[in-house]
Amino acid sequence: MNKYLSTYKFIETKILSLSPAVLIVFVIIALVPMFLENLYIVELLTLATVYSIFAISWDVLSGYTEQMNFGHTFFIGGAGYIAALLNLRLGVSPIFSIPISGVMAGCAGLGIGYLTLRLKGPYFSLATIVFSTVLFKLSFVVWRISGGEEGLSGVAALTKSVRGDFYISLSIALISFIILSFFVHSKYGLLLKSTRFNEDVAEASGINTAYYKIAAFALSGFFAGIGGALYAHTHMQIGPGMLSGYLCILIVLLAMVGGMGTLVGPFIGAFILSLFNEWLRIIETYRIVVFTGVLILLIYVNPMGLANSTFFKRYRILNRIFFGRDS
């Protein structure tokens, strides 16, 4: 009886640690396509959902350890190409190509984490840039396999409808958020946070900080890979743009504006800002300038990000709604 009671308490604690605000956002987003006939808007919502996966997968490592990973597109683009090649060359269904790509990206994260996470500060950031840059250049060198500048097209869609693709993407995003939330609210997440505040003290306390950071790198790579493979199948193509430095910087900015080290902030921030970025296509000539300017302004006004602002800490009810109850 005590065993079942402790299990129940554990599950209850984890559920209560989830952000009610994010769950509400998920419900609202899920209802929107039911009242829209414009499939273009549904496609934009799908894209925003994928970007939210990119942001939270980056935040689980860099946000909680403050090790700035500027090579996140290595996992996103790499997994996207793997999923596309599995589908186009071997006829593998998206049901299998997406998790396979995620696992391979996670394994790559494990290896890269072992090689780089002993580095700190700018040295770590520069090392991660190297991996994504090499893969970006490689996509042009092996053009017979990767399709070169045009990339790979004709990738199978998730479903036969745009709305079907959206709901599967949204479900994957929700599952990803829940799993990552459970991770950061577990003892592993607590030990990971300890490396952010004072890694030397954590190591002196007997904590193997390298082990936990490598595990976080693998987890970050896995979910980034899931997002990259999902992008390939929802857009039915993948190109070098998903390996570019611009995309990586965009993901970092989205997470910073939302609030690093919270998961909630990067998810909501990525969703809203990616939709805003697409809306700015009405002024395509100045879109990049306006969007980048808005991001810089938001960071200047609130350097710690939305979710880390004192506004939420000041009001307990808002803090509870936005972050859930800590485990």
Secondary structure in CASP SS format (residue, H / E / C, confidence):
PFRMAT SS
TARGET T0000
AUTHOR 0000-0000-0000
METHOD secondary structure of the structure
MODEL  1
M C 1.00
N H 1.00
K H 1.00
Y H 1.00
L H 1.00
S H 1.00
T H 1.00
Y H 1.00
K H 1.00
F H 1.00
I H 1.00
E H 1.00
T H 1.00
K H 1.00
I H 1.00
L H 1.00
S C 1.00
L C 1.00
S C 1.00
P H 1.00
A H 1.00
V H 1.00
L H 1.00
I H 1.00
V H 1.00
F H 1.00
V H 1.00
I H 1.00
I H 1.00
A H 1.00
L H 1.00
V H 1.00
P H 1.00
M H 1.00
F H 1.00
L C 1.00
E C 1.00
N C 1.00
L H 1.00
Y H 1.00
I H 1.00
V H 1.00
E H 1.00
L H 1.00
L H 1.00
T H 1.00
L H 1.00
A H 1.00
T H 1.00
V H 1.00
Y H 1.00
S H 1.00
I H 1.00
F H 1.00
A H 1.00
I H 1.00
S H 1.00
W H 1.00
D H 1.00
V H 1.00
L H 1.00
S H 1.00
G H 1.00
Y H 1.00
T H 1.00
E C 1.00
Q C 1.00
M C 1.00
N C 1.00
F C 1.00
G C 1.00
H C 1.00
T H 1.00
F H 1.00
F H 1.00
I H 1.00
G H 1.00
G H 1.00
A H 1.00
G H 1.00
Y H 1.00
I H 1.00
A H 1.00
A H 1.00
L H 1.00
L H 1.00
N H 1.00
L H 1.00
R H 1.00
L H 1.00
G C 1.00
V C 1.00
S C 1.00
P H 1.00
I H 1.00
F H 1.00
S H 1.00
I H 1.00
P H 1.00
I H 1.00
S H 1.00
G H 1.00
V H 1.00
M H 1.00
A H 1.00
G H 1.00
C H 1.00
A H 1.00
G H 1.00
L H 1.00
G H 1.00
I H 1.00
G H 1.00
Y H 1.00
L H 1.00
T H 1.00
L C 1.00
R C 1.00
L C 1.00
K C 1.00
G C 1.00
P H 1.00
Y H 1.00
F H 1.00
S H 1.00
L H 1.00
A H 1.00
T H 1.00
I H 1.00
V H 1.00
F H 1.00
S H 1.00
T H 1.00
V H 1.00
L H 1.00
F H 1.00
K H 1.00
L H 1.00
S H 1.00
F H 1.00
V H 1.00
V C 1.00
W H 1.00
R H 1.00
I H 1.00
S H 1.00
G C 1.00
G H 1.00
E H 1.00
E H 1.00
G C 1.00
L E 1.00
S E 1.00
G C 1.00
V C 1.00
A C 1.00
A C 1.00
L C 1.00
T C 1.00
K C 1.00
S C 1.00
V H 1.00
R H 1.00
G H 1.00
D H 1.00
F H 1.00
Y H 1.00
I H 1.00
S H 1.00
L H 1.00
S H 1.00
I H 1.00
A H 1.00
L H 1.00
I H 1.00
S H 1.00
F H 1.00
I H 1.00
I H 1.00
L H 1.00
S H 1.00
F H 1.00
F H 1.00
V H 1.00
H C 1.00
S C 1.00
K H 1.00
Y H 1.00
G H 1.00
L H 1.00
L H 1.00
L H 1.00
K H 1.00
S H 1.00
T H 1.00
R H 1.00
F H 1.00
N H 1.00
E H 1.00
D H 1.00
V H 1.00
A H 1.00
E H 1.00
A H 1.00
S C 1.00
G C 1.00
I C 1.00
N C 1.00
T H 1.00
A H 1.00
Y H 1.00
Y H 1.00
K H 1.00
I H 1.00
A H 1.00
A H 1.00
F H 1.00
A H 1.00
L H 1.00
S H 1.00
G H 1.00
F H 1.00
F H 1.00
A H 1.00
G H 1.00
I H 1.00
G H 1.00
G H 1.00
A H 1.00
L H 1.00
Y H 1.00
A H 1.00
H H 1.00
T H 1.00
H H 1.00
M C 1.00
Q E 1.00
I E 1.00
G C 1.00
P H 1.00
G H 1.00
M H 1.00
L H 1.00
S C 1.00
G H 1.00
Y H 1.00
L H 1.00
C H 1.00
I H 1.00
L H 1.00
I H 1.00
V H 1.00
L H 1.00
L H 1.00
A H 1.00
M H 1.00
V H 1.00
G H 1.00
G C 1.00
M C 1.00
G C 1.00
T C 1.00
L C 1.00
V H 1.00
G H 1.00
P H 1.00
F H 1.00
I H 1.00
G H 1.00
A H 1.00
F H 1.00
I H 1.00
L H 1.00
S H 1.00
L H 1.00
F H 1.00
N H 1.00
E H 1.00
W H 1.00
L H 1.00
R H 1.00
I H 1.00
I H 1.00
E H 1.00
T H 1.00
Y H 1.00
R H 1.00
I H 1.00
V H 1.00
V H 1.00
F H 1.00
T H 1.00
G H 1.00
V H 1.00
L H 1.00
I H 1.00
L H 1.00
L H 1.00
I H 1.00
Y H 1.00
V H 1.00
N C 1.00
P C 1.00
M C 1.00
G C 1.00
L C 1.00
A C 1.00
N C 1.00
S C 1.00
T H 1.00
F H 1.00
F H 1.00
K H 1.00
R H 1.00
Y C 1.00
R H 1.00
I H 1.00
L H 1.00
N H 1.00
R H 1.00
I H 1.00
F H 1.00
F H 1.00
G C 1.00
R C 1.00
D C 1.00
S C 1.00
END
